[in-house]
Amino acid sequence: MNLLFVCTGNTCRSPMAETLARREFEQRGLNWRAESAGLMAEAGAPASRHAADEMARRGLSLDAHRAREVTAEAVARAGRVLAMTDTHRDLLRAAYPDARDKILTLGECADTGETVPDPYGGCAAAYRRCADRLEALVRAAVEAMAEKENI
């Protein structure tokens, strides 16, 4: 399974989700892949400082992350495209109608219906809250997908 996490700029939420998912895959022994991209990413931009700091606090690194825009190839490669908000999901479905069925919000995939608010420009505590939410949603989504695939 290849998951593509999508947010706006690919500097906060989606790279944190990608990194948390990779850890979840490793802990579960899943041979899955995670990628991330943004709908309006500035290609090559690093992860935001607070996002990198929050992942480091959790023993993970965003040092090598560089923002990239969503592409048709990345959507085609993905088994699931997991957006942070309903708006992201709807824009992705409009742009990639053939992939509509595999484009969900992370909260839909985790069966909570939650969206993940953007911490961009906020304080470290806002990023911590966002990372906490992402960690729970990623765990629930991976668990749901693994159960569905009988893994």
Secondary structure, DSSP 4 states (H G I P E B T S, - for coil): -EEEEEESSSSSHHHHHHHHHHHHHHHHT---EEEEEETT--TTPBPPHHHHHHHHHTT---TT-B--B--HHHHHH-SEEEESSHHHHHHHHHH-GGGGGGEEEHHHHTTS-------TT--HHHHHHHHHHHHHHHHHHHHHHHHHTT-
